Amino acid sequence: MEKFENKWIRAVLPALLIHCSIGTVYCWSLFKNDIATYIERPVGQIEWAFSLAIFVLGMSAAFGGKFVEKDIHKSSLLAALFFIVGMAGTGFFIYQKSLIGIYISYGIVMGIGLGIGYLTPVKTLMLWFETQKGLATGLAVAGFGLAKVIASPLMEKLLGDRNREGILVNATNIYTMFYILAGIYLIMMVIGHLLLKKPAGYEEESIHTKSFSYRKVLTNKTFIGIWLMFYINITCGLALISQEKGILAFIGFGAIGFVSSLTAIFNAGGRIIFSSWGDRLKDRNSIYKIIFISSISAILLTILLDGIENSIAILVIALLCIVNAGYGGGFSSLPPLLSDRFSLDTISTVHGLALSAWALAGLSGNQLSAFILEKTQSYDAVLYVIMALFTVATLISILVVKPDKVSLENEESNWKKKIVTN
């Protein structure tokens, strides 16, 4: 059995199984209209289920970090339970035509599974890949990004044929799909749960979990800077990604499905490339500078060449790919950066707190671009605002996020340590 005790079987494979399961939350756009049609509700009301899921993801990670820190086996099992019950429950409440039930099952129950499941494999990966933390988290988080590419064809198959108006021929397929997917992801997540294991000989240092100070984290300038950088990157990414289909239609580019797959590949690829690139840099914060500056450059080039409204298609597609890559890279580069600044011992807790930025960005990103378009009717105006926000993020990265390591232990713990030392 020793041949199975390695980082690929005990860390990477289970992380991919868990993240490829929960990452299907990004397939929401494929079936939201079908849900709205079946339960006879406006799509705008249905949309809140997804927004709620992302919000609960971030908040459950923020509050569940300490629980994950203590026991990854309990947390991985709990993540599977909540995610599967939420998915099956969504199918049931679609059948019952209950909007509140969908909010609870997809938004809250499944959202808790998303947050705990997203957080659970991260520390284990970094323990196995001690000198390649960025590569490790990049591989796992890429699974979250690739889940849409992998699951979309299966979902389309389960949903079946549509008529000329795009309505499902067999309307009952919308809720039976959730039952089938719940069964598939139950198997995947339970296998991930059984395989996930920390390296032999590793024991948690209980002093860190006992002496950990939430106040010190939340009031620490470095943490606040990282939180703001992460929030801005997600907000800007969602603001542009949510308008991807509309932008391509506006410039008259027909192969929208092809570009959607291409940007998804860049999103997943950015998660591996940027975070593993950070392993070779003196300061991992430099990766965020690269992400922000590359996004600013792509936007600026598009604006200088007459913007989206008069631009050639290839330039707009390149812009979407670059922003998608930076969006994904921001997620995978976060845990190693936090580990460098706040130590690996409390990474699950600190990472969880940082993911609260995802919760708020999930509510503000889409709405930002929608608000700008409503007021200006201009995609170029969206670019100007996004570029300004990326500039603010760059300044935060340069001026606020310093390379110094931060101690999070409270004063009482430090006093006890001095006595033991003396």
SEVOMI-806774 format. One line per field, with one value per residue (C-alpha): residue in three letters; x negated, y, z. Coordinates in Angstrom, 2 decimals. Example, Ala and Ser with C-alpha at 12.3 -4.5 7.8 and 13.67 -1.06 7.14 Angstrom:
aa	(ala  ser)
east	(-12.30  -13.67)
north	(-4.50  -1.06)
up	(7.80  7.14)
This chain:
aa	(met  glu  lys  phe  glu  asn  lys  trp  ile  arg  ala  val  leu  pro  ala  leu  leu  ile  his  cys  ser  ile  gly  thr  val  tyr  cys  trp  ser  leu  phe  lys  asn  asp  ile  ala  thr  tyr  ile  glu  arg  pro  val  gly  gln  ile  glu  trp  ala  phe  ser  leu  ala  ile  phe  val  leu  gly  met  ser  ala  ala  phe  gly  gly  lys  phe  val  glu  lys  asp  ile  his  lys  ser  ser  leu  leu  ala  ala  leu  phe  phe  ile  val  gly  met  ala  gly  thr  gly  phe  phe  ile  tyr  gln  lys  ser  leu  ile  gly  ile  tyr  ile  ser  tyr  gly  ile  val  met  gly  ile  gly  leu  gly  ile  gly  tyr  leu  thr  pro  val  lys  thr  leu  met  leu  trp  phe  glu  thr  gln  lys  gly  leu  ala  thr  gly  leu  ala  val  ala  gly  phe  gly  leu  ala  lys  val  ile  ala  ser  pro  leu  met  glu  lys  leu  leu  gly  asp  arg  asn  arg  glu  gly  ile  leu  val  asn  ala  thr  asn  ile  tyr  thr  met  phe  tyr  ile  leu  ala  gly  ile  tyr  leu  ile  met  met  val  ile  gly  his  leu  leu  leu  lys  lys  pro  ala  gly  tyr  glu  glu  glu  ser  ile  his  thr  lys  ser  phe  ser  tyr  arg  lys  val  leu  thr  asn  lys  thr  phe  ile  gly  ile  trp  leu  met  phe  tyr  ile  asn  ile  thr  cys  gly  leu  ala  leu  ile  ser  gln  glu  lys  gly  ile  leu  ala  phe  ile  gly  phe  gly  ala  ile  gly  phe  val  ser  ser  leu  thr  ala  ile  phe  asn  ala  gly  gly  arg  ile  ile  phe  ser  ser  trp  gly  asp  arg  leu  lys  asp  arg  asn  ser  ile  tyr  lys  ile  ile  phe  ile  ser  ser  ile  ser  ala  ile  leu  leu  thr  ile  leu  leu  asp  gly  ile  glu  asn  ser  ile  ala  ile  leu  val  ile  ala  leu  leu  cys  ile  val  asn  ala  gly  tyr  gly  gly  gly  phe  ser  ser  leu  pro  pro  leu  leu  ser  asp  arg  phe  ser  leu  asp  thr  ile  ser  thr  val  his  gly  leu  ala  leu  ser  ala  trp  ala  leu  ala  gly  leu  ser  gly  asn  gln  leu  ser  ala  phe  ile  leu  glu  lys  thr  gln  ser  tyr  asp  ala  val  leu  tyr  val  ile  met  ala  leu  phe  thr  val  ala  thr  leu  ile  ser  ile  leu  val  val  lys  pro  asp  lys  val  ser  leu  glu  asn  glu  glu  ser  asn  trp  lys  lys  lys  ile  val  thr  asn)
east	(0.00  -3.01  -2.90  0.45  -1.01  -2.16  -1.16  0.68  2.99  3.38  3.56  3.93  6.46  8.85  8.56  9.50  12.41  13.78  13.18  14.41  17.64  18.31  17.02  20.16  21.81  20.45  22.71  25.66  26.20  26.88  30.11  31.31  33.77  35.10  35.74  37.51  39.68  40.60  41.55  43.08  40.99  38.92  35.24  34.31  35.84  34.11  30.73  30.66  30.12  26.69  25.77  26.76  24.67  21.53  22.19  22.70  19.60  17.44  19.04  19.03  15.33  14.73  16.45  15.52  11.76  10.96  13.13  11.27  7.97  8.81  10.04  9.97  11.75  14.78  14.77  14.50  17.37  19.45  18.77  19.97  23.09  24.14  23.31  25.14  28.19  28.31  28.15  30.76  32.89  32.73  34.19  36.94  37.91  37.88  40.37  42.41  42.08  40.87  38.64  37.89  36.95  34.49  32.96  32.49  31.21  29.07  28.15  27.68  27.27  25.20  23.38  22.13  20.85  19.09  17.29  16.13  15.27  13.27  11.19  10.62  7.87  5.78  3.58  3.07  1.83  -0.66  -1.95  -2.66  -4.13  -6.24  -8.50  -5.83  -2.83  -1.68  -1.70  0.25  3.02  3.06  3.76  6.65  8.24  7.91  10.31  12.83  12.37  12.45  15.58  17.76  15.95  16.21  19.80  21.46  21.71  23.11  25.72  26.75  27.17  29.28  31.45  32.20  33.58  35.10  37.71  37.20  37.83  35.08  37.53  36.90  38.96  39.17  39.60  39.16  35.50  34.65  35.25  34.20  30.83  30.16  30.93  28.53  25.77  26.22  25.51  22.43  20.94  21.71  19.39  16.68  16.69  16.80  13.80  12.04  12.92  11.51  8.27  7.47  4.67  1.91  -1.73  -2.87  -4.23  -2.49  -0.69  1.21  -0.45  2.46  0.91  1.58  5.29  5.68  3.75  5.01  6.38  9.14  8.81  5.14  5.94  8.89  7.06  3.71  2.73  1.22  4.35  6.60  4.45  4.58  8.35  8.90  6.67  8.55  11.94  11.10  9.72  12.91  15.20  13.42  13.28  16.99  17.92  16.33  16.95  20.67  20.92  18.87  21.82  23.27  19.92  19.36  22.89  22.40  19.28  21.04  18.86  20.89  18.83  19.81  19.64  16.05  14.95  16.75  14.73  11.52  11.92  12.75  9.46  7.59  9.40  8.26  4.80  4.24  4.85  1.92  -0.45  -0.28  -0.44  -3.27  -5.11  -4.89  -6.93  -9.94  -9.64  -11.30  -8.02  -4.75  -2.91  -4.67  -2.24  0.65  -1.25  -1.72  1.99  3.17  0.70  1.41  5.17  4.65  2.46  5.05  7.83  5.72  4.76  8.40  9.40  6.58  7.62  11.13  12.49  14.93  17.49  15.17  12.57  11.60  12.84  9.41  8.47  11.68  11.21  7.60  8.85  11.41  8.77  6.24  8.79  10.06  6.51  5.87  9.22  8.33  4.73  5.94  7.75  4.87  2.19  4.09  3.35  -0.44  -0.63  1.26  -0.97  -4.09  -2.76  -0.88  -2.48  -1.15  0.01  3.16  3.64  7.12  8.43  6.76  7.64  11.24  11.39  9.94  12.59  15.21  14.05  15.41  18.77  19.08  17.58  20.10  22.84  21.17  19.27  22.15  24.19  21.34  21.20  25.01  25.35  22.75  24.42  27.84  26.56  24.23  25.23  21.48  19.16  16.23  17.46  17.30  13.65  12.75  14.19  12.54  9.18  9.46  10.18  7.25  5.05  6.19  5.43  1.92  1.24  2.46  0.14  -2.83  -2.18  -0.22  -1.12  -4.64  -6.91  -7.22  -5.93  -3.08  -2.60  1.03  0.58  2.15  0.17  1.10  -0.36  -3.57  -3.90  -3.51  -6.13  -8.61  -8.16  -8.69  -11.80  -13.26)
north	(0.00  2.32  3.07  4.84  7.00  9.86  13.44  12.58  9.98  11.56  15.25  16.11  13.42  13.97  17.76  17.45  15.12  17.55  20.74  19.29  18.43  21.71  23.79  22.86  25.79  27.82  25.84  27.84  29.79  26.53  25.74  28.90  29.72  26.14  26.42  29.77  28.30  25.19  26.95  29.89  32.62  35.50  34.68  37.68  35.98  32.68  34.45  35.12  31.39  31.61  34.91  33.42  30.28  32.34  34.56  31.56  29.91  32.81  33.22  29.49  29.40  32.46  30.94  27.30  27.75  26.77  23.64  22.63  23.30  20.76  17.81  17.56  14.19  15.59  18.72  16.81  14.53  17.50  19.28  16.22  15.93  19.56  19.76  16.54  17.26  20.78  19.51  16.77  19.24  21.69  19.02  18.30  21.96  22.54  19.66  21.36  24.70  26.33  29.38  29.65  25.95  26.54  29.48  27.31  24.16  25.66  28.93  28.02  24.24  23.73  27.02  25.66  22.54  24.78  26.85  23.96  21.82  24.60  25.15  21.53  20.26  23.44  23.01  19.29  20.13  22.68  20.23  17.60  20.20  22.08  23.76  24.07  25.42  27.50  24.52  22.47  25.00  25.79  22.15  21.91  25.27  24.56  21.71  24.23  26.29  23.31  21.82  23.91  22.63  19.02  19.10  21.26  18.53  16.07  18.58  19.38  15.66  15.19  18.20  16.77  18.37  21.84  23.31  26.35  28.72  27.01  25.39  21.82  19.22  17.15  19.69  17.07  16.66  19.83  18.29  14.71  16.14  17.32  13.88  12.18  14.75  14.38  10.65  11.22  13.87  11.79  9.08  11.57  13.50  10.40  8.95  12.30  12.23  8.69  9.46  12.85  12.51  14.68  13.54  10.83  12.21  15.57  16.67  19.89  22.22  22.80  25.99  27.74  26.95  27.84  31.12  32.26  35.80  36.75  40.37  40.45  39.08  41.33  44.48  43.59  45.96  43.20  41.05  44.01  44.78  41.19  41.06  44.25  43.04  39.75  41.48  43.91  41.16  39.08  42.10  43.24  39.71  39.08  42.53  41.67  37.90  38.37  40.57  38.20  36.93  40.43  41.90  39.21  39.63  43.42  43.19  40.66  37.65  34.49  31.70  32.58  28.95  28.64  31.81  30.66  27.42  29.31  31.77  28.87  27.22  30.49  30.78  27.27  27.67  30.95  29.13  26.78  29.12  32.18  30.29  27.97  31.01  32.48  29.53  30.86  34.50  36.08  37.65  35.90  39.23  40.06  37.67  39.98  42.94  40.92  39.97  43.55  45.18  42.63  43.27  47.05  46.76  44.65  47.10  50.14  48.66  47.97  51.52  53.11  51.12  52.62  50.44  47.55  49.44  49.84  47.18  44.09  40.79  39.25  42.12  41.79  38.00  38.53  40.97  38.44  35.68  37.80  38.96  35.37  34.10  36.78  36.07  32.39  33.14  35.39  32.45  29.97  32.49  33.50  30.51  30.47  34.25  34.00  31.09  33.18  36.08  34.31  30.80  27.43  26.43  28.57  28.77  27.19  29.77  32.79  31.60  31.13  34.69  36.01  34.14  36.43  38.82  36.31  36.39  40.17  40.27  37.64  40.12  43.23  42.10  41.33  44.23  46.71  46.18  45.92  49.29  50.98  49.65  50.77  54.31  54.71  52.05  51.72  48.73  51.14  52.82  49.40  49.11  52.52  51.65  48.20  49.70  52.26  49.49  47.39  50.47  50.81  47.10  47.58  50.47  48.36  45.53  47.91  50.15  48.05  44.35  44.33  41.23  40.91  37.79  38.43  36.79  36.04  34.64  36.62  38.24  35.60  32.86  34.83  35.42  31.66  30.88  33.27  31.59  28.13  29.39  31.01)
up	(0.00  0.32  -3.41  -2.82  -0.04  -2.25  -3.00  -6.21  -4.66  -1.22  -2.18  -5.89  -6.90  -3.95  -4.36  -8.05  -7.27  -4.70  -6.69  -10.01  -8.19  -6.41  -9.36  -11.30  -9.51  -12.47  -14.84  -13.50  -16.75  -18.64  -16.81  -15.02  -17.84  -17.78  -14.02  -14.53  -17.29  -15.30  -12.05  -13.98  -12.40  -13.89  -14.49  -12.33  -9.30  -10.07  -10.38  -6.64  -5.98  -7.65  -5.97  -2.62  -3.28  -3.94  -0.92  1.38  -0.14  0.98  4.38  5.23  4.32  6.52  9.54  8.85  8.49  12.06  11.76  8.57  10.34  13.05  10.96  7.15  7.23  9.02  6.88  3.56  4.61  5.76  2.45  0.50  2.67  2.29  -1.43  -2.35  -0.16  -1.62  -5.19  -4.70  -2.74  -5.64  -7.92  -5.41  -4.98  -8.75  -8.96  -6.19  -8.02  -4.80  -5.29  -1.55  -1.53  -4.39  -2.53  0.57  -1.18  -3.98  -2.27  1.39  1.81  -1.34  -0.62  2.71  0.92  -1.61  1.04  3.22  0.18  -1.49  1.64  2.77  0.36  0.29  3.37  2.67  -0.82  0.48  3.09  0.41  -2.02  0.52  -2.06  -4.79  -2.91  -5.88  -8.25  -5.70  -5.16  -8.88  -9.77  -7.32  -8.04  -11.78  -11.14  -9.86  -13.02  -15.40  -13.83  -16.17  -19.27  -18.07  -16.77  -19.44  -22.15  -19.58  -18.42  -21.97  -22.62  -19.48  -20.32  -23.77  -26.93  -27.18  -29.50  -31.74  -28.84  -26.82  -24.37  -23.22  -25.11  -21.92  -19.11  -16.34  -17.34  -15.42  -12.00  -12.86  -13.97  -10.41  -8.99  -11.42  -10.81  -7.05  -7.42  -9.59  -7.31  -4.22  -5.56  -6.57  -3.29  -1.08  -2.96  -2.49  1.20  1.62  -0.26  1.29  3.84  5.27  4.99  7.42  10.67  10.38  13.50  14.02  16.52  18.86  20.24  16.95  16.87  20.56  20.41  17.01  17.16  14.71  15.77  14.80  11.34  10.58  11.76  10.18  7.36  5.22  5.48  4.68  1.63  0.38  1.03  -1.01  -3.87  -4.01  -3.83  -6.63  -8.87  -8.51  -8.91  -12.09  -13.46  -12.87  -14.23  -17.58  -17.67  -16.95  -20.08  -22.27  -24.32  -24.75  -25.83  -28.47  -29.79  -29.87  -32.08  -34.32  -33.48  -34.08  -32.49  -28.91  -27.74  -29.00  -27.18  -24.01  -24.02  -24.85  -21.97  -19.62  -20.62  -19.95  -16.61  -15.60  -17.15  -15.31  -12.04  -12.68  -14.53  -12.25  -8.95  -10.06  -11.48  -7.96  -6.64  -8.56  -7.45  -4.43  -3.32  -4.29  -4.14  -7.44  -9.17  -8.31  -9.75  -12.97  -13.06  -12.53  -14.93  -17.71  -17.31  -17.35  -20.46  -22.31  -21.42  -22.30  -25.68  -26.46  -25.50  -27.52  -30.60  -30.51  -27.71  -27.83  -29.88  -32.88  -32.19  -34.14  -32.75  -32.10  -29.76  -27.74  -27.46  -26.31  -23.66  -22.38  -22.27  -20.35  -17.75  -17.36  -16.81  -14.17  -12.53  -12.14  -11.16  -8.35  -6.73  -6.89  -5.84  -2.70  -0.35  -1.02  -0.53  2.77  3.78  3.12  5.19  8.01  8.13  6.98  10.47  10.35  6.58  6.51  8.96  7.34  3.81  4.92  6.23  2.97  0.97  2.50  -0.25  -2.76  -0.99  -1.37  -4.88  -5.97  -5.10  -6.55  -9.68  -12.03  -10.73  -11.35  -15.11  -15.34  -13.55  -15.79  -18.95  -17.74  -17.16  -20.16  -22.73  -23.38  -22.96  -23.16  -19.96  -18.26  -19.37  -17.94  -14.52  -14.46  -15.45  -12.64  -10.12  -11.35  -10.92  -7.30  -6.75  -8.20  -5.80  -2.86  -3.93  -4.10  -1.09  1.43  1.05  2.46  2.34  6.14  7.89  10.35  13.76  14.62  18.11  20.93  23.70  26.28  24.06  23.48  27.26  27.95  25.29  26.91  30.28  28.72  26.89  30.01)
